[in-house]
């Protein structure tokens, strides 16, 4: 059963627990699924792996695992088994929507000031290229736990596409090849043992179209396929991860004990209405609540007769308000109280929309305390840490109508650039608040042993008025993810754009006092001009790092879209 936590005005806020949350009773089952299956991922090889699982009768979770194992091989700049992921899963038969948290955890040896030197925070490059940045990877345990709960196919089957590609070799994509010469001057990728030999054979970066195999990755996946997650979190692979994290410069404290102790979390899914629809997303340490807040705030800020330019301004201001709250309140809920109930209550959202700041005014967080039954105190200071866009997203709907929205990451491009057993280790601990002031209020996202860093990853699903699946969406893109995901929803659900038009629409990110506008296309230049005329401080950008991959159920058909800024594709099976 859904747990009702607030009813204020027209807004109903509820959470769906990991063991309940059914949208219908056993007596009322949904009609047979008649829309086929679909997957959209950031690489054709990954999409093909997902489709292979779906064609064999696999659950959406089976397809997601197979696709992500391939992405770790062909798109290592964005994610992999040395990192972590969030997975929102919808089970159509029961009506459950669950959030599986496979975020990395901080080793026991970390300290709140470990990124400080002589009273100042380390620059990002120094923090990023360090063993101190490596958290305990969560992806493999997430695979195992979600497969155990949802999977249809044998565990070993899920790794066959990735193992085959790793052994036979794959063509290096233009995007992967393009990253290498740019990343080498600012990273250790071309110097660190294992990584240098793999990505820069004979000292030269891999070229687009070159065939690259990875026998070490194949061996790692074979061990996992045979022995499950224990092959990864114990023994030789774990030892290789510890060795990689403890390399100079700035070696970390990652230990075998840290790795062996890792566990995923099943957390509540939070849902709110948007007009006749219901939006459901992951809870912290995810930031999916932020684009959900943006949708609700936008709805308050847009009048019934709003012009296109008025809608654009509301789109920007909804982001400014929600980002300020996200930066202040969000952290690992196992360590801090995040006032989700207050932030999503109808009263707070209406009041917050009324605090709309002038275009040239600084933006500050709101006060949801009065709208939270637990009376959570505002005891935090803000954390405006920048997350770099080294992430991927995939959306899947299987032949039974079950769905997965999965966002995965190693944090920055190529993670920490440290190699272990055929894959790269993450630099996820740089997502914590790196600056530490002992005399200031603590930050919700401060570093602590065993803690998960706040993430901008925002996997979300949308359901129609009858409670049936309407949309699966998400994106990579660091701190811009909430804005990208918000765009994907509002463009389709309010502006009437098609999925392809929505993902291609110029990105606009309004976090803090500047509004970043993607102006590579003429449409973006026009949007930047409108915002400048309205008094916003606009930063024009030629490109953005979005990778929205979404699926929409519209007029009796599944419609998929892959962000043209990446190399994604859509695969489908006819009903």
HELIX and SHEET records of a PDB file:
HELIX    1   1 UNK A   44  UNK A   55  1                                  12    
HELIX    2   2 UNK A   60  UNK A   74  1                                  15    
HELIX    3   3 UNK A  124  UNK A  128  1                                   5    
HELIX    4   4 UNK A  131  UNK A  133  5                                   3    
HELIX    5   5 UNK A  139  UNK A  150  1                                  12    
HELIX    6   6 UNK A  155  UNK A  159  5                                   5    
HELIX    7   7 UNK A  160  UNK A  168  1                                   9    
HELIX    8   8 UNK A  174  UNK A  184  1                                  11    
HELIX    9   9 UNK A  195  UNK A  199  1                                   5    
HELIX   10  10 UNK A  201  UNK A  203  5                                   3    
HELIX   11  11 UNK A  215  UNK A  227  1                                  13    
HELIX   12  12 UNK A  230  UNK A  233  1                                   4    
HELIX   13  13 UNK A  236  UNK A  245  1                                  10    
HELIX   14  14 UNK A  256  UNK A  260  1                                   5    
HELIX   15  15 UNK A  288  UNK A  301  1                                  14    
HELIX   16  16 UNK A  308  UNK A  329  1                                  22    
HELIX   17  17 UNK A  340  UNK A  343  1                                   4    
HELIX   18  18 UNK A  346  UNK A  353  1                                   8    
HELIX   19  19 UNK A  369  UNK A  371  5                                   3    
HELIX   20  20 UNK A  428  UNK A  431  5                                   4    
HELIX   21  21 UNK A  478  UNK A  480  5                                   3    
HELIX   22  22 UNK A  481  UNK A  493  1                                  13    
HELIX   23  23 UNK A  499  UNK A  504  1                                   6    
HELIX   24  24 UNK A  522  UNK A  533  1                                  12    
SHEET    1   A 8 UNK A   3  UNK A   8  0                                        
SHEET    2   A 8 UNK A  11  UNK A  16 -1                                        
SHEET    3   A 8 UNK A 269  UNK A 274 -1                                        
SHEET    4   A 8 UNK A 277  UNK A 282 -1                                        
SHEET    5   A 8 UNK A 460  UNK A 463 -1                                        
SHEET    6   A 8 UNK A 469  UNK A 473 -1                                        
SHEET    7   A 8 UNK A 549  UNK A 554 -1                                        
SHEET    8   A 8 UNK A 557  UNK A 562 -1                                        
SHEET    1   B 7 UNK A 265  UNK A 267  0                                        
SHEET    2   B 7 UNK A  96  UNK A 102 -1                                        
SHEET    3   B 7 UNK A  84  UNK A  91 -1                                        
SHEET    4   B 7 UNK A 403  UNK A 411 -1                                        
SHEET    5   B 7 UNK A 390  UNK A 397 -1                                        
SHEET    6   B 7 UNK A  37  UNK A  41 -1                                        
SHEET    7   B 7 UNK A 569  UNK A 573 -1                                        
SHEET    1   C 2 UNK A 116  UNK A 117  0                                        
SHEET    2   C 2 UNK A 120  UNK A 121 -1                                        
SHEET    1   D 2 UNK A 170  UNK A 171  0                                        
SHEET    2   D 2 UNK A 211  UNK A 212 -1                                        
SHEET    1   E 2 UNK A 419  UNK A 420  0                                        
SHEET    2   E 2 UNK A 423  UNK A 424 -1                                        
SHEET    1   F 3 UNK A 508  UNK A 509  0                                        
SHEET    2   F 3 UNK A 515  UNK A 518 -1                                        
SHEET    3   F 3 UNK A 538  UNK A 541  1                                        
END                                                                             
